[in-house]
Amino acid sequence: YDRLIAICWPLRYSTINTNLRMLLIIAGIWSLVVLLEIFPVIFAARLPYCSSREVQSCCCEHSPVYKLACTSSSFNRQLGTAKTLTALLGPLTFIIFAYAIVVVAVTRIASISQRWKAFHTCVTHLLLVLLYYMPVMLAYVLGNLRLIQNFDLYTAILTVSVTIPPVLNPI
């Protein structure tokens, strides 16, 4: 969003990205995240758990929890898949559309050096986006298709995907 505004409307950047607008965007995203997490927790809490309550995951995610239930958890699986697709594909779709608009705007810039500067600004962000989304999507897709049988590999992929991008972001 920031790069979209900075490249497409550079002279209006400070009037578009006001503190109030940023606060509303952040509050909206946090509200969405809370809503996406509340329903799976509520539905998983309603399931009966007969045997082991040891969650086979490095963090207490929805899928490893509802798999411990002793009744059918197909609704929870569908809810988890919908939540994952929303949480992953929603922002990724926005990023792709925003960068498509940026590419169109950059190609209209007359100076090649200004085009290169604009693309250079975006490339580093796109690399971080790919570095985050590729392992996460790979882990969730392979996990949902049950192609990853090794729990340690699944944990390693998720750990790398949530650790490496924030570490590389300041660089």
Disulfide bonds with the S-S distance in Angstrom:
Cys50-Cys70 1.90
